[in-house]
Amino acid sequence: MAKGCYYMDKKTLREIGHGLWQLRVERHMYLKSVAYQTKIPQRVIEGMEIGKFIKYADFRRLIEFYGKEMKIVFE
């Protein structure tokens, strides 16, 4: 397991990844341009978007880059 990676159940990872993907698509940005501007490797962003893993530091950097906050709600 890579240092800084946090693993959750697949459903949660997919939902978070889909949310990250939606934020990028809403802004009409390519993966390569987001990676360049945030200095996060493309493979890391892509891995988070498809729901393989979450690297918390990079996740926070992406959320800040998109100008969003994350709130957790239990339903």
C-alpha positions as CSV (number, residue, x, y, z in Angstrom):
1,M,0.0,0.0,0.0
2,A,1.4,3.4,-1.0
3,K,2.0,5.9,1.8
4,G,-0.7,8.5,1.9
5,C,-3.3,6.3,0.1
6,Y,-6.5,5.6,2.0
7,Y,-8.7,2.7,0.9
8,M,-12.5,2.6,1.4
9,D,-15.3,0.4,0.1
10,K,-15.7,0.5,-3.6
11,K,-19.0,2.3,-3.6
12,T,-17.7,5.2,-1.6
13,L,-14.6,5.5,-3.8
14,R,-16.6,5.5,-7.0
15,E,-19.0,8.2,-5.6
16,I,-16.0,10.4,-4.6
17,G,-14.3,9.7,-7.9
18,H,-17.4,10.5,-9.9
19,G,-17.7,13.8,-8.1
20,L,-14.1,14.7,-8.9
21,W,-14.7,13.8,-12.5
22,Q,-17.9,15.9,-12.7
23,L,-16.0,18.9,-11.3
24,R,-13.4,18.6,-14.0
25,V,-15.9,18.1,-16.8
26,E,-18.1,21.0,-15.6
27,R,-15.1,23.3,-16.1
28,H,-14.3,21.8,-19.5
29,M,-10.8,20.9,-18.4
30,Y,-8.6,18.1,-19.7
31,L,-6.9,15.7,-17.3
32,K,-3.5,16.9,-18.5
33,S,-4.2,20.6,-17.8
34,V,-5.5,19.9,-14.3
35,A,-2.4,17.8,-13.6
36,Y,-0.2,20.5,-14.8
37,Q,-1.9,23.3,-12.9
38,T,-2.1,21.3,-9.6
39,K,1.2,19.5,-10.0
40,I,-0.5,16.2,-9.3
41,P,0.5,13.3,-11.6
42,Q,-2.1,12.4,-14.2
43,R,-2.1,8.8,-13.1
44,V,-3.0,9.9,-9.5
45,I,-5.9,12.1,-10.6
46,E,-7.2,9.4,-13.0
47,G,-6.9,6.8,-10.2
48,M,-9.0,8.9,-7.9
49,E,-11.6,9.7,-10.6
50,I,-12.2,6.1,-11.5
51,G,-12.4,5.1,-7.8
52,K,-9.3,3.1,-7.3
53,F,-7.9,5.0,-4.3
54,I,-7.9,8.4,-2.6
55,K,-4.7,10.2,-1.7
56,Y,-5.9,12.7,0.9
57,A,-3.3,15.4,0.3
58,D,-3.9,15.4,-3.5
59,F,-7.7,15.1,-2.9
60,R,-7.6,18.3,-0.8
61,R,-5.5,20.1,-3.4
62,L,-8.0,19.2,-6.1
63,I,-11.0,20.3,-4.0
64,E,-9.3,23.6,-3.4
65,F,-8.3,24.0,-7.0
66,Y,-12.0,23.5,-8.0
67,G,-13.1,25.9,-5.3
68,K,-15.3,23.4,-3.5
69,E,-15.6,22.0,0.0
70,M,-16.5,18.4,0.9
71,K,-19.2,17.7,3.4
72,I,-20.1,14.2,4.7
73,V,-23.7,13.5,5.3
74,F,-25.1,10.3,6.9
75,E,-28.5,9.3,5.6
